[in-house]
């Protein structure tokens, strides 16, 4: 995948089919857009391109940071997995902020992105104050020579699938519901860092610690069954998300995972922790001994989950 970021001075020199949006989470609605793009690529030979902003416009306009399902790095990795040819993370400048819809279509989508086809959802918005929409794209398609495909929203029962819906479920700890909306497990990527080394030496359960960026949305604090991708291989895991209140001292919010059947030292490795099921909320224990006993029970719960979900239990190549 070719990646263009933080510049307005670029030109894609091959015809493309373009979709645009935040793509926070790569949920089933996003996947529907991607499938349509791949169909167009197969039929017309256009390369696939995703247009998004390096920073969410709402953040720049309001000054308030909203937690995201996927960081920019995670979004990039997710789109690479789908086989997208181009990802453009465009800077949201004052000039961009005040672009009229037709100017955005002409200068960005047509001239820079070389769009011959555009795929959007029914609720797409772009240009100054999101005044551009699917109807505007329809009206401009003849003038600028692109084909437009407007895709209906993917639904879950009576509700549209959206990043907001998924956030709500994660904040409740309903990770299995969130995963159903995503069409894949909710994941946290990060580099394994040194913790306080209590997992192996004190509790007898060596763990991999991640400190996610503040912008990353974490689900309800607690313990989860997880699957962990290490060096392109999956392993079973048990993950605690939270502040580890039983451990003395000031503990930052972290993601700590016991990985079954992994012996190698992975400090400094980038891993992906996929959350599969909620086991219990985080709580304070009376002693480290009591915590150790509970961790043992959490491991047993995870092992039982994997017995019942053998497709997730299989360790193997990505």
C-alpha positions as a Markdown table, in Angstrom:
| # | Residue | x | y | z |
|---|---|---|---|---|
| 1 | Unk | 0.0 | 0.0 | 0.0 |
| 2 | Unk | 1.3 | 3.4 | -0.9 |
| 3 | Unk | 1.0 | 6.0 | 1.9 |
| 4 | Unk | 0.8 | 9.8 | 1.5 |
| 5 | Unk | 0.5 | 11.9 | 4.7 |
| 6 | Unk | 0.6 | 15.5 | 5.9 |
| 7 | Unk | 1.0 | 17.1 | 2.5 |
| 8 | Unk | -1.3 | 18.8 | 0.1 |
| 9 | Unk | 1.3 | 18.6 | -2.7 |
| 10 | Unk | 0.8 | 15.2 | -4.3 |
| 11 | Unk | -0.7 | 13.7 | -7.4 |
| 12 | Unk | -1.7 | 10.0 | -8.0 |
| 13 | Unk | -0.7 | 9.3 | -11.6 |
| 14 | Unk | -3.0 | 6.3 | -12.1 |
| 15 | Unk | -6.9 | 6.3 | -12.3 |
| 16 | Unk | -8.4 | 5.5 | -8.9 |
| 17 | Unk | -11.7 | 4.5 | -7.2 |
| 18 | Unk | -11.8 | 6.7 | -4.1 |
| 19 | Unk | -13.7 | 6.5 | -0.8 |
| 20 | Unk | -13.6 | 9.1 | 1.9 |
| 21 | Unk | -14.2 | 9.2 | 5.6 |
| 22 | Unk | -12.7 | 8.8 | 9.1 |
| 23 | Unk | -12.6 | 5.0 | 8.9 |
| 24 | Unk | -12.4 | 4.8 | 12.6 |
| 25 | Unk | -12.6 | 1.1 | 13.4 |
| 26 | Unk | -13.0 | -0.6 | 9.9 |
| 27 | Unk | -16.4 | -1.8 | 11.0 |
| 28 | Unk | -18.9 | -3.8 | 8.8 |
| 29 | Unk | -20.1 | -0.6 | 7.2 |
| 30 | Unk | -16.6 | 0.4 | 6.1 |
| 31 | Unk | -16.0 | -3.1 | 4.9 |
| 32 | Unk | -19.1 | -2.8 | 2.6 |
| 33 | Unk | -17.5 | 0.2 | 1.0 |
| 34 | Unk | -14.2 | -1.6 | 0.5 |
| 35 | Unk | -15.9 | -4.6 | -1.1 |
| 36 | Unk | -17.6 | -2.2 | -3.6 |
| 37 | Unk | -14.2 | -0.6 | -4.4 |
| 38 | Unk | -12.7 | -4.0 | -5.0 |
| 39 | Unk | -15.5 | -4.8 | -7.4 |
| 40 | Unk | -14.9 | -1.6 | -9.3 |
| 41 | Unk | -11.2 | -2.3 | -9.4 |
| 42 | Unk | -11.8 | -5.7 | -10.9 |
| 43 | Unk | -14.2 | -4.3 | -13.5 |
| 44 | Unk | -12.4 | -1.2 | -14.6 |
| 45 | Unk | -8.8 | -1.7 | -13.5 |
| 46 | Unk | -8.7 | 1.4 | -11.3 |
| 47 | Unk | -6.5 | 1.4 | -8.2 |
| 48 | Unk | -8.2 | 1.7 | -4.8 |
| 49 | Unk | -7.6 | 4.8 | -2.7 |
| 50 | Unk | -8.8 | 5.9 | 0.7 |
| 51 | Unk | -9.0 | 9.6 | 1.6 |
| 52 | Unk | -9.0 | 10.6 | 5.2 |
| 53 | Unk | -7.6 | 13.3 | 7.4 |
| 54 | Unk | -4.5 | 13.0 | 9.6 |
| 55 | Unk | -6.5 | 14.6 | 12.4 |
| 56 | Unk | -10.3 | 14.3 | 12.7 |
| 57 | Unk | -11.8 | 17.6 | 11.6 |
| 58 | Unk | -14.1 | 17.8 | 14.6 |
| 59 | Unk | -11.1 | 17.9 | 16.8 |
| 60 | Unk | -9.6 | 20.8 | 14.9 |
| 61 | Unk | -12.9 | 22.7 | 14.9 |
| 62 | Unk | -14.0 | 22.1 | 18.5 |
| 63 | Unk | -10.6 | 21.6 | 20.2 |
| 64 | Unk | -11.9 | 18.6 | 22.0 |
| 65 | Unk | -10.2 | 15.2 | 21.5 |
| 66 | Unk | -12.5 | 12.3 | 21.1 |
| 67 | Unk | -11.1 | 8.8 | 21.8 |
| 68 | Unk | -10.7 | 6.7 | 18.7 |
| 69 | Unk | -11.3 | 3.0 | 18.0 |
| 70 | Unk | -8.2 | 3.0 | 15.8 |
| 71 | Unk | -5.1 | 5.2 | 16.0 |
| 72 | Unk | -3.6 | 6.4 | 12.7 |
| 73 | Unk | -1.1 | 3.6 | 12.9 |
| 74 | Unk | -3.8 | 1.0 | 13.5 |
| 75 | Unk | -5.9 | 2.4 | 10.7 |
| 76 | Unk | -2.9 | 2.2 | 8.3 |
| 77 | Unk | -2.3 | -1.4 | 9.3 |
| 78 | Unk | -6.0 | -2.3 | 9.0 |
| 79 | Unk | -6.3 | -0.8 | 5.5 |
| 80 | Unk | -3.1 | -2.5 | 4.4 |
| 81 | Unk | -4.7 | -5.9 | 5.3 |
| 82 | Unk | -7.7 | -5.1 | 3.1 |
| 83 | Unk | -5.4 | -4.7 | 0.0 |
| 84 | Unk | -6.1 | -1.0 | -0.5 |
| 85 | Unk | -3.6 | 0.5 | -3.0 |
| 86 | Unk | -3.4 | 4.0 | -1.7 |
| 87 | Unk | -4.0 | 5.7 | 1.7 |
| 88 | Unk | -4.0 | 9.5 | 1.8 |
| 89 | Unk | -4.0 | 11.2 | 5.3 |
| 90 | Unk | -4.6 | 14.8 | 4.3 |
| 91 | Unk | -3.7 | 17.7 | 6.6 |
| 92 | Unk | -6.7 | 19.6 | 8.0 |
| 93 | Unk | -5.5 | 23.2 | 7.6 |
| 94 | Unk | -7.5 | 26.5 | 7.7 |
| 95 | Unk | -7.5 | 26.4 | 3.9 |
| 96 | Unk | -8.9 | 22.8 | 3.9 |
| 97 | Unk | -11.4 | 23.8 | 6.5 |
| 98 | Unk | -12.9 | 26.5 | 4.3 |
| 99 | Unk | -12.9 | 24.6 | 1.0 |
| 100 | Unk | -16.3 | 24.7 | -0.7 |
| 101 | Unk | -17.6 | 21.3 | -1.7 |
| 102 | Unk | -17.0 | 21.7 | -5.4 |
| 103 | Unk | -13.5 | 23.0 | -4.8 |
| 104 | Unk | -12.8 | 20.0 | -2.7 |
| 105 | Unk | -14.1 | 17.6 | -5.4 |
| 106 | Unk | -12.2 | 19.4 | -8.2 |
| 107 | Unk | -8.9 | 20.0 | -6.5 |
| 108 | Unk | -8.5 | 17.1 | -4.1 |
| 109 | Unk | -10.6 | 14.1 | -5.4 |
| 110 | Unk | -10.3 | 14.7 | -9.1 |
| 111 | Unk | -7.0 | 16.6 | -9.6 |
| 112 | Unk | -4.9 | 15.1 | -6.8 |
| 113 | Unk | -6.5 | 11.7 | -6.2 |
| 114 | Unk | -7.2 | 11.1 | -9.9 |
| 115 | Unk | -10.7 | 9.8 | -9.1 |
| 116 | Unk | -12.5 | 8.1 | -11.9 |
| 117 | Unk | -15.0 | 6.5 | -9.5 |
| 118 | Unk | -16.1 | 7.6 | -6.0 |
| 119 | Unk | -17.8 | 5.3 | -3.4 |
| 120 | Unk | -19.5 | 6.8 | -0.4 |
| 121 | Unk | -22.2 | 6.1 | 2.2 |
| 122 | Unk | -25.5 | 7.8 | 2.2 |
| 123 | Unk | -24.4 | 10.0 | 5.1 |
| 124 | Unk | -21.1 | 11.3 | 3.7 |
| 125 | Unk | -20.2 | 14.9 | 4.4 |
| 126 | Unk | -17.3 | 17.0 | 3.1 |
| 127 | Unk | -16.3 | 20.6 | 2.4 |
| 128 | Unk | -17.0 | 23.7 | 4.5 |
| 129 | Unk | -19.2 | 22.8 | 7.5 |
| 130 | Unk | -19.9 | 19.4 | 5.8 |
| 131 | Unk | -22.1 | 21.2 | 3.3 |
| 132 | Unk | -21.1 | 18.6 | 0.6 |
| 133 | Unk | -23.0 | 15.3 | 0.5 |
| 134 | Unk | -24.0 | 12.5 | -1.8 |
| 135 | Unk | -26.4 | 14.7 | -3.7 |
| 136 | Unk | -23.6 | 17.2 | -4.4 |
| 137 | Unk | -21.4 | 14.4 | -5.6 |
| 138 | Unk | -24.2 | 13.2 | -7.9 |
| 139 | Unk | -24.6 | 16.7 | -9.4 |
| 140 | Unk | -20.9 | 17.2 | -10.0 |
| 141 | Unk | -20.2 | 13.7 | -11.4 |
| 142 | Unk | -21.0 | 14.7 | -15.1 |
| 143 | Unk | -19.0 | 17.9 | -14.9 |
| 144 | Unk | -15.8 | 16.1 | -13.5 |
| 145 | Unk | -16.2 | 12.8 | -15.3 |
| 146 | Unk | -16.4 | 10.3 | -12.4 |
| 147 | Unk | -18.9 | 7.5 | -11.6 |
| 148 | Unk | -20.6 | 7.8 | -8.3 |
| 149 | Unk | -21.7 | 4.8 | -6.1 |
| 150 | Unk | -23.7 | 5.6 | -3.0 |
| 151 | Unk | -23.9 | 2.6 | -0.6 |
| 152 | Unk | -26.6 | 2.1 | 1.9 |
| 153 | Unk | -25.6 | 1.9 | 5.6 |
| 154 | Unk | -25.0 | -1.5 | 7.1 |
| 155 | Unk | -27.5 | -2.2 | 9.9 |
| 156 | Unk | -27.7 | -4.2 | 13.1 |
| 157 | Unk | -31.3 | -4.9 | 13.7 |
| 158 | Unk | -32.9 | -1.4 | 13.7 |
| 159 | Unk | -29.7 | 0.6 | 14.2 |
| 160 | Unk | -27.0 | 1.8 | 11.7 |
| 161 | Unk | -23.6 | 0.3 | 12.5 |
| 162 | Unk | -21.3 | 3.2 | 13.4 |
| 163 | Unk | -18.2 | 4.0 | 15.4 |
| 164 | Unk | -20.4 | 5.7 | 18.0 |
| 165 | Unk | -22.5 | 2.5 | 18.4 |
| 166 | Unk | -19.3 | 0.4 | 18.8 |
| 167 | Unk | -17.8 | 2.9 | 21.4 |
| 168 | Unk | -21.0 | 2.5 | 23.5 |
| 169 | Unk | -20.7 | -1.2 | 23.6 |
| 170 | Unk | -17.0 | -1.2 | 24.5 |
| 171 | Unk | -17.5 | 1.3 | 27.3 |
| 172 | Unk | -20.0 | -1.2 | 28.8 |
| 173 | Unk | -17.5 | -4.1 | 28.4 |
| 174 | Unk | -19.7 | -5.7 | 25.7 |
| 175 | Unk | -16.7 | -6.7 | 23.6 |
| 176 | Unk | -18.4 | -9.6 | 21.9 |
| 177 | Unk | -21.2 | -7.3 | 20.7 |
| 178 | Unk | -18.6 | -4.7 | 19.6 |
| 179 | Unk | -16.8 | -7.4 | 17.7 |
| 180 | Unk | -20.0 | -8.5 | 15.9 |
| 181 | Unk | -20.5 | -4.9 | 14.8 |
| 182 | Unk | -16.8 | -4.6 | 13.7 |
| 183 | Unk | -16.8 | -8.0 | 11.9 |
| 184 | Unk | -13.5 | -8.7 | 13.7 |
| 185 | Unk | -12.1 | -8.6 | 17.2 |
| 186 | Unk | -11.4 | -5.2 | 18.7 |
| 187 | Unk | -7.6 | -4.8 | 18.8 |
| 188 | Unk | -5.0 | -2.7 | 20.6 |
| 189 | Unk | -1.6 | -2.4 | 18.9 |
| 190 | Unk | 1.6 | -1.4 | 20.7 |
| 191 | Unk | 5.2 | -1.9 | 21.6 |
| 192 | Unk | 5.9 | -4.2 | 24.6 |
| 193 | Unk | 7.5 | -2.2 | 27.4 |
| 194 | Unk | 9.0 | -3.0 | 30.7 |
| 195 | Unk | 6.5 | -3.0 | 33.6 |
| 196 | Unk | 7.3 | -3.4 | 37.3 |
| 197 | Unk | 8.3 | -7.1 | 36.6 |
| 198 | Unk | 5.8 | -8.4 | 39.2 |
| 199 | Unk | 4.0 | -10.7 | 36.8 |
| 200 | Unk | 6.7 | -13.3 | 36.6 |
| 201 | Unk | 8.8 | -12.7 | 39.7 |
| 202 | Unk | 6.0 | -12.1 | 42.3 |
| 203 | Unk | 2.8 | -13.5 | 40.8 |
| 204 | Unk | 4.3 | -16.3 | 38.7 |
| 205 | Unk | 2.6 | -15.2 | 35.5 |
| 206 | Unk | 4.9 | -13.3 | 33.1 |
| 207 | Unk | 3.1 | -10.7 | 31.1 |
| 208 | Unk | 3.5 | -8.3 | 28.1 |
| 209 | Unk | 2.7 | -4.7 | 28.9 |
| 210 | Unk | 1.5 | -2.0 | 26.5 |
| 211 | Unk | 0.9 | 1.6 | 27.2 |
| 212 | Unk | -1.6 | 2.8 | 24.6 |
| 213 | Unk | -1.7 | 6.4 | 23.5 |
| 214 | Unk | -4.3 | 8.6 | 25.3 |
| 215 | Unk | -6.4 | 9.0 | 22.2 |
| 216 | Unk | -7.0 | 5.2 | 22.0 |
| 217 | Unk | -10.4 | 4.2 | 23.3 |
| 218 | Unk | -10.1 | 1.4 | 25.9 |
| 219 | Unk | -13.1 | -0.7 | 26.9 |
| 220 | Unk | -14.4 | -1.0 | 30.4 |
| 221 | Unk | -11.6 | -1.7 | 32.8 |
| 222 | Unk | -11.4 | -5.4 | 33.6 |
| 223 | Unk | -10.1 | -8.8 | 32.4 |
| 224 | Unk | -10.7 | -10.2 | 28.9 |
| 225 | Unk | -10.0 | -13.3 | 27.0 |
| 226 | Unk | -7.7 | -12.3 | 24.2 |
| 227 | Unk | -5.8 | -13.5 | 21.2 |
| 228 | Unk | -2.4 | -12.0 | 20.6 |
| 229 | Unk | -0.5 | -11.5 | 17.3 |
| 230 | Unk | 3.3 | -11.8 | 17.9 |
| 231 | Unk | 5.7 | -11.9 | 14.9 |
| 232 | Unk | 2.8 | -12.9 | 12.6 |
| 233 | Unk | 1.7 | -15.7 | 14.8 |
| 234 | Unk | -1.4 | -15.9 | 17.0 |
| 235 | Unk | -1.4 | -17.0 | 20.6 |
| 236 | Unk | -4.1 | -17.4 | 23.3 |
| 237 | Unk | -4.1 | -14.8 | 26.1 |
| 238 | Unk | -5.7 | -13.2 | 29.1 |
| 239 | Unk | -5.6 | -9.4 | 29.2 |
| 240 | Unk | -6.1 | -6.9 | 32.0 |
| 241 | Unk | -7.0 | -3.4 | 31.1 |
| 242 | Unk | -6.8 | -0.7 | 33.8 |
| 243 | Unk | -4.7 | 0.7 | 36.6 |
| 244 | Unk | -3.9 | -2.5 | 38.5 |
| 245 | Unk | -5.2 | -1.1 | 41.8 |
| 246 | Unk | -3.9 | -4.0 | 43.9 |
| 247 | Unk | -0.3 | -3.0 | 43.0 |
| 248 | Unk | 1.1 | -0.2 | 45.2 |
| 249 | Unk | 2.0 | 3.1 | 43.7 |
| 250 | Unk | 0.8 | 5.2 | 40.8 |
| 251 | Unk | 0.1 | 2.9 | 37.9 |
| 252 | Unk | -0.7 | 4.4 | 34.4 |
| 253 | Unk | -3.6 | 2.9 | 32.5 |
| 254 | Unk | -2.2 | -0.1 | 30.7 |
| 255 | Unk | -2.9 | -3.2 | 28.8 |
| 256 | Unk | -1.2 | -6.2 | 30.4 |
| 257 | Unk | -1.5 | -9.7 | 28.8 |
| 258 | Unk | -0.5 | -13.2 | 29.9 |
| 259 | Unk | 0.3 | -15.1 | 26.7 |
| 260 | Unk | -0.2 | -18.9 | 26.7 |
| 261 | Unk | 2.7 | -21.0 | 25.3 |
| 262 | Unk | 5.0 | -18.1 | 24.6 |
| 263 | Unk | 8.5 | -18.5 | 25.9 |
| 264 | Unk | 10.5 | -15.9 | 23.9 |
| 265 | Unk | 11.5 | -12.4 | 25.2 |
| 266 | Unk | 9.3 | -9.9 | 23.3 |
| 267 | Unk | 10.3 | -6.6 | 24.9 |
| 268 | Unk | 10.4 | -4.0 | 22.1 |
| 269 | Unk | 8.2 | -6.1 | 19.8 |
| 270 | Unk | 5.0 | -4.6 | 18.3 |
| 271 | Unk | 2.1 | -6.9 | 19.1 |
| 272 | Unk | -1.6 | -6.8 | 18.5 |
| 273 | Unk | -4.0 | -7.7 | 21.4 |
| 274 | Unk | -7.4 | -8.8 | 20.2 |
| 275 | Unk | -10.2 | -8.8 | 22.8 |
| 276 | Unk | -12.6 | -11.7 | 22.5 |
| 277 | Unk | -14.7 | -11.9 | 25.7 |
| 278 | Unk | -15.2 | -10.1 | 29.0 |
| 279 | Unk | -14.3 | -12.1 | 32.1 |
| 280 | Unk | -14.7 | -9.7 | 35.1 |
| 281 | Unk | -14.3 | -6.1 | 36.1 |
| 282 | Unk | -11.1 | -4.8 | 37.5 |
| 283 | Unk | -11.1 | -4.7 | 41.3 |
| 284 | Unk | -8.8 | -4.3 | 44.3 |
| 285 | Unk | -7.7 | -7.5 | 46.1 |
| 286 | Unk | -6.8 | -7.7 | 49.8 |
| 287 | Unk | -3.3 | -9.2 | 49.0 |
| 288 | Unk | -1.1 | -10.2 | 46.2 |
| 289 | Unk | -1.7 | -13.8 | 47.1 |
| 290 | Unk | -5.5 | -13.3 | 46.5 |
| 291 | Unk | -4.7 | -11.6 | 43.2 |
| 292 | Unk | -2.5 | -14.5 | 42.2 |
| 293 | Unk | -5.3 | -17.0 | 42.9 |
| 294 | Unk | -7.8 | -14.9 | 40.9 |
| 295 | Unk | -5.4 | -14.7 | 37.9 |
| 296 | Unk | -5.2 | -18.5 | 38.0 |
| 297 | Unk | -9.0 | -18.7 | 37.8 |
| 298 | Unk | -9.0 | -16.1 | 34.9 |
| 299 | Unk | -6.6 | -18.4 | 33.0 |
| 300 | Unk | -8.9 | -21.3 | 33.5 |
| 301 | Unk | -11.8 | -19.2 | 32.3 |
| 302 | Unk | -9.9 | -18.3 | 29.2 |
| 303 | Unk | -8.8 | -21.9 | 28.6 |
| 304 | Unk | -12.5 | -23.0 | 28.8 |
| 305 | Unk | -13.5 | -20.2 | 26.3 |
| 306 | Unk | -10.9 | -21.5 | 23.8 |
| 307 | Unk | -12.1 | -25.0 | 24.2 |
| 308 | Unk | -15.6 | -23.8 | 23.1 |
| 309 | Unk | -14.2 | -21.5 | 20.4 |
| 310 | Unk | -11.6 | -23.7 | 18.7 |
| 311 | Unk | -11.4 | -21.3 | 15.7 |
| 312 | Unk | -10.0 | -18.7 | 18.0 |
| 313 | Unk | -7.8 | -21.1 | 20.0 |
| 314 | Unk | -5.6 | -22.2 | 17.0 |
| 315 | Unk | -2.2 | -20.6 | 17.1 |
| 316 | Unk | -0.8 | -20.0 | 13.7 |
| 317 | Unk | 0.4 | -17.7 | 11.1 |
| 318 | Unk | -1.5 | -14.5 | 10.4 |
